[in-house]
Amino acid sequence: MVLLYVLTAVVLINCGYYILFSKFSFFSSSEIKTKDNYPVSLIVCAKNEAENLKKHIPLWLEQNHPDFELILIDDASIDETLEVMESFQVDNPKIQIVKVKNNEAFWGNKKYALTLGLKRAKNQRLLFTDADCKPASKNWLTTMTNQFSEEKQLVLGYGAYQKTGGLLNRLIRFETLMTALQYFSYAKANIPYMGVGRNLAYTANLYYENKGFMSHIKLPSGDDDLFVNEAATPINTAICVSEEAFTYSIPKKTWKAWWLQKKRHITTAKRYKTLHKFLLGLFYTSNLFFWGLSFFALIFSSWKIALAIILFRFLFQYIIIGKAAKKLNEGDLTPFIPFFELFLVCYQMSIFISNSRTKQSRWK
């Protein structure tokens, strides 16, 4: 019976988190907060992204916004990235190019390149994306930045991944869905803790008031989540989940590439605020214990009671995550939630172990 009591306690913790996540899953968003089309600076940092820029610069320039500039940062690329930027700049005065040369103190550091780009921005409102990101519509820029107000100085958007075939693509999209579900839900619960640089907006005032990336400038990642973790408050943070405001990135195509990407991303979590680390850690730990305890409870205790507890938890999970998946246009992932969750629990554990043994020092 002890196993069943412990399993029940873990399931209740799980369900507590899903109640928290319901703040986003059942959140009814309005498409536009204001109708003031303020000037905006769209900032894209690119390193060896010539082919992606050829495809996406036209899409950024076609945005239905009356007043914006496109700041393209060439972060010491060795391919034709700079040439592609300059070819588009010839016929479009909206484009400003920032050429970054390797600096001995900040070699290969994306934050150094972004800092130089930010200094070039002439507008107060800043929208960030990556070179491989395609906006979901021509209203992306307007829909994201119209969430700004006198109080709201930071806007969290959804950076999705393009749908292709195969298990890897579905796992990448599920992990992205779960990450978004968490940071949107925490923001709605007045505990904002992160955002993604693929679709993120904030004001220049907020950037300079928080001294930019100075506290973590030498870390290879965290230009998005660590900045949000430091600068976001319940008052200054808004979310934008209109489908028109999504961005779609090209997902990794090999397991090794995804592994290396997640290793880099997870290293920033240890720099989060204590409360955030505790809440995120407890969620992961409760999921890990759920799967382990479920296995033993089905074998070594009353399997009928154990099965009822497990099914109750799955039902709760399906309702909350399924609703969020539909809202974020990821409904095809819903039938496989338990399998994906189990895989991610094991995958994240292996990354934590791997990261404890190795370090990465540059943006590639």
C-alpha positions in Angstrom: 0.0 0.0 0.0 2.9 2.3 0.6 3.7 2.3 -3.1 0.1 3.3 -3.9 0.2 6.2 -1.4 3.5 7.5 -2.8 2.2 7.1 -6.4 -1.0 9.0 -5.4 1.1 11.8 -3.9 3.2 12.1 -7.1 0.1 12.1 -9.3 -1.4 14.9 -7.2 1.7 16.9 -7.7 1.5 16.2 -11.4 -2.1 17.3 -11.5 -1.3 20.4 -9.6 1.0 21.4 -12.4 -1.6 20.6 -15.0 -4.0 22.9 -13.1 -1.4 25.6 -13.4 -1.0 24.8 -17.2 -4.7 25.2 -17.6 -4.2 28.9 -17.2 -2.9 28.9 -20.7 -4.8 25.9 -22.1 -8.1 27.6 -21.4 -6.9 31.1 -21.9 -9.0 33.1 -24.3 -6.7 35.6 -26.1 -7.7 38.6 -28.1 -5.9 39.1 -31.4 -4.9 42.7 -30.9 -4.4 44.6 -27.6 -3.9 48.0 -29.2 -4.2 49.5 -32.6 -1.3 51.8 -32.4 1.2 50.9 -35.1 4.3 52.2 -33.4 7.7 52.0 -35.2 9.4 48.7 -34.7 12.9 47.4 -35.2 13.0 43.7 -36.4 16.4 42.3 -35.4 17.9 39.1 -36.9 21.3 37.8 -36.0 22.7 35.4 -38.6 25.9 33.2 -38.7 26.5 31.3 -41.9 22.8 31.5 -42.9 23.0 32.6 -46.6 20.4 30.1 -47.9 17.9 30.8 -45.1 18.2 34.6 -45.6 17.5 34.3 -49.3 14.1 32.7 -48.4 13.1 34.7 -45.3 14.3 38.3 -45.9 11.5 38.8 -48.5 8.9 37.5 -46.0 10.1 39.8 -43.3 10.0 42.8 -45.7 6.4 41.9 -46.7 5.1 42.4 -43.2 1.9 44.5 -43.0 3.3 47.2 -40.7 3.5 50.8 -41.7 6.8 51.7 -40.0 9.6 49.2 -39.3 13.3 48.7 -40.0 15.0 45.3 -40.5 18.4 45.1 -38.8 20.4 42.2 -40.1 23.5 41.2 -38.1 26.2 39.3 -39.9 28.0 37.5 -37.0 31.4 37.0 -38.7 30.0 34.5 -41.2 32.3 32.6 -43.5 29.7 31.9 -46.2 27.8 34.4 -48.4 25.6 35.7 -45.6 26.9 39.3 -45.9 26.6 39.3 -49.6 23.0 38.1 -49.4 22.2 40.9 -46.9 23.8 43.5 -49.1 22.0 42.3 -52.2 18.6 42.9 -50.5 19.8 46.2 -49.0 20.4 47.8 -52.4 16.7 48.1 -53.2 15.3 48.4 -49.7 16.1 51.3 -47.3 14.4 49.5 -44.5 17.4 47.2 -44.2 20.3 48.1 -41.9 23.3 45.8 -41.8 25.6 45.3 -38.8 28.9 43.6 -39.6 30.4 41.9 -36.6 34.0 40.8 -36.6 35.4 38.2 -34.1 36.4 39.8 -30.9 39.0 38.1 -28.8 37.1 38.5 -25.6 33.7 37.4 -27.1 34.8 35.1 -29.9 31.8 33.3 -31.4 29.4 34.9 -28.9 25.9 35.6 -30.2 25.1 38.0 -27.4 28.0 40.2 -28.4 26.7 40.4 -32.0 23.1 41.1 -30.7 24.4 43.9 -28.5 26.0 45.6 -31.5 22.7 45.2 -33.4 20.6 46.6 -30.6 22.8 49.7 -30.5 21.9 50.3 -34.1 18.2 50.1 -33.6 16.5 53.5 -33.8 13.1 52.3 -32.5 11.9 51.7 -28.9 10.1 48.5 -29.7 12.2 45.5 -30.7 11.2 42.2 -32.2 13.6 39.3 -32.5 13.7 36.2 -34.6 16.3 33.8 -36.1 17.5 33.5 -39.7 15.8 30.2 -40.2 12.4 31.4 -38.9 9.4 31.9 -41.2 6.6 34.2 -40.0 3.2 32.5 -40.1 1.6 35.5 -41.7 2.1 39.0 -43.0 0.6 40.2 -39.7 3.2 38.6 -37.5 5.1 41.8 -36.7 2.0 43.9 -36.0 0.2 41.2 -34.0 3.3 40.6 -31.7 4.2 44.2 -31.2 0.6 45.4 -30.6 0.8 43.5 -27.3 3.0 46.3 -26.0 1.5 48.9 -23.8 2.7 51.4 -21.2 3.0 48.5 -18.7 3.7 45.6 -21.0 7.4 45.9 -22.1 8.1 42.3 -22.9 6.1 40.0 -25.2 6.5 36.2 -25.3 5.6 34.5 -28.7 5.4 31.0 -29.9 8.4 29.7 -32.0 7.1 26.5 -33.6 8.9 24.0 -35.8 7.9 23.0 -39.3 6.0 19.7 -39.6 7.7 17.0 -41.5 7.6 13.2 -41.4 9.4 11.0 -38.9 9.6 10.4 -35.1 12.4 12.9 -34.6 10.2 15.8 -35.9 7.3 14.8 -33.7 9.5 14.6 -30.6 11.1 18.0 -31.4 7.7 19.6 -31.8 6.4 17.9 -28.6 9.3 19.2 -26.6 8.7 22.7 -28.0 5.0 22.4 -27.2 5.7 21.5 -23.6 8.3 24.2 -23.2 5.8 26.8 -24.5 3.0 25.4 -22.4 5.1 26.0 -19.4 6.5 29.5 -20.1 3.0 30.7 -21.2 1.3 29.2 -18.2 3.8 30.6 -15.7 3.5 34.0 -17.3 -0.3 33.8 -16.9 0.3 32.8 -13.3 2.4 35.9 -12.8 5.6 33.9 -12.6 7.3 34.7 -16.1 10.6 32.9 -16.4 11.6 32.5 -20.0 10.9 33.0 -23.7 12.4 31.9 -27.0 14.5 34.1 -29.3 12.7 32.7 -32.3 9.8 34.9 -31.4 10.4 37.5 -28.7 9.8 41.2 -28.3 10.8 43.8 -25.7 11.5 47.5 -25.5 14.9 49.1 -25.7 14.2 50.7 -22.3 13.8 47.3 -20.7 17.0 46.1 -22.3 19.1 49.0 -21.1 17.5 49.1 -17.6 18.6 45.5 -17.1 22.1 46.1 -18.5 21.4 43.9 -21.5 23.2 40.5 -21.4 26.1 41.7 -19.2 25.4 39.2 -16.3 25.7 36.2 -18.7 27.5 37.7 -21.7 30.1 34.9 -21.8 27.7 32.0 -21.7 27.1 30.5 -25.2 23.3 30.6 -24.9 20.7 32.5 -22.9 20.2 35.6 -25.0 16.5 34.9 -24.8 15.6 32.8 -21.7 18.2 34.3 -19.3 17.3 37.9 -20.4 13.6 37.1 -19.8 14.4 35.4 -16.5 16.1 38.5 -15.2 13.9 41.2 -16.8 10.3 39.8 -16.8 7.9 40.7 -14.0 4.2 39.9 -13.6 3.4 43.5 -14.6 5.7 44.0 -17.6 5.1 40.7 -19.4 2.5 39.8 -22.0 1.9 36.7 -24.2 0.9 36.5 -27.8 -0.6 33.2 -29.0 -2.5 34.3 -32.1 -1.8 31.8 -34.9 -0.9 34.8 -37.1 1.9 35.6 -34.8 3.7 32.2 -34.8 7.1 31.7 -36.4 8.1 28.4 -37.9 11.7 27.2 -37.8 13.5 24.4 -39.6 13.9 21.5 -37.1 17.1 19.5 -36.7 17.2 16.6 -39.1 19.5 14.3 -37.1 19.4 13.0 -33.6 23.0 14.2 -32.9 22.2 17.7 -34.0 19.1 17.9 -31.8 21.1 16.4 -28.9 23.8 19.1 -29.2 21.1 21.8 -29.5 19.3 20.7 -26.3 22.6 20.3 -24.4 23.3 24.0 -25.1 19.8 25.1 -24.2 19.7 23.2 -20.9 22.9 24.7 -19.6 21.2 28.0 -19.0 18.6 26.6 -16.6 21.0 26.6 -13.7 21.1 30.4 -13.9 17.4 30.8 -13.4 16.0 32.4 -10.3 15.7 30.0 -7.3 11.9 29.8 -7.4 11.9 29.0 -11.1 14.5 26.3 -10.7 12.5 24.7 -7.9 9.2 24.7 -9.8 10.8 23.4 -13.0 12.8 20.8 -11.2 9.8 19.5 -9.2 7.8 19.1 -12.4 10.5 17.1 -14.0 11.2 15.0 -10.9 7.5 14.3 -10.4 7.3 13.0 -14.0 10.3 10.9 -13.5 8.9 9.4 -10.3 5.5 8.8 -11.9 6.9 6.6 -14.5 9.1 4.6 -12.1 6.5 4.2 -9.5 3.8 3.2 -12.0 5.9 0.3 -13.2 6.5 -1.0 -9.6 3.0 -0.3 -8.4 1.5 -2.3 -11.2 3.7 -5.3 -10.3 4.1 -5.2 -6.5 0.8 -3.7 -5.4 -2.9 -3.9 -6.3 -2.7 -3.4 -10.0 -6.3 -2.4 -10.4 -6.0 0.5 -8.0 -2.6 1.5 -9.5 -4.1 1.4 -13.0 -7.0 3.6 -11.9 -4.6 6.2 -10.5 -2.4 6.1 -13.6 -5.4 6.4 -16.0 -6.7 9.3 -13.9 -3.4 11.1 -14.4 -3.3 10.4 -18.1 -6.9 11.7 -18.5 -6.0 14.9 -16.7 -2.9 15.2 -18.9 -4.7 14.6 -22.1 -7.3 17.3 -21.4 -4.8 20.0 -20.5 -2.0 19.3 -23.0 -4.5 18.4 -25.7 -6.2 21.8 -25.4 -2.9 23.6 -25.5 -1.7 21.5 -28.5 -4.9 22.5 -30.4 -4.3 26.2 -29.6 -0.7 26.0 -30.8 -1.6 24.1 -34.0 0.1 20.9 -32.7 -3.0 18.7 -32.3 -1.5 15.8 -34.3 0.8 15.2 -31.3 -2.0 14.6 -28.8 -2.5 10.8 -29.3 1.1 10.1 -28.5 1.5 12.2 -25.3 2.5 9.4 -22.9 5.1 7.9 -25.3 6.6 11.4 -26.0 6.6 12.3 -22.3 8.5 9.1 -21.3 11.0 9.6 -24.0 11.7 13.2 -22.9 12.1 12.2 -19.3 14.8 9.8 -20.3 16.3 12.1 -22.9 16.6 15.0 -20.5 18.1 12.8 -17.8 20.8 11.7 -20.2 21.5 15.4 -21.2 21.8 16.5 -17.6 24.3 13.7 -17.0 26.2 14.6 -20.2 26.3 18.3 -19.4 27.8 17.6 -15.9 30.8 16.2 -17.7 31.3 18.6 -20.6 31.1 22.3 -21.4 30.4 24.3 -24.5 31.8 27.7 -25.0 30.7 29.2 -28.3 27.7 29.8 -30.6 28.0 27.8 -33.8 
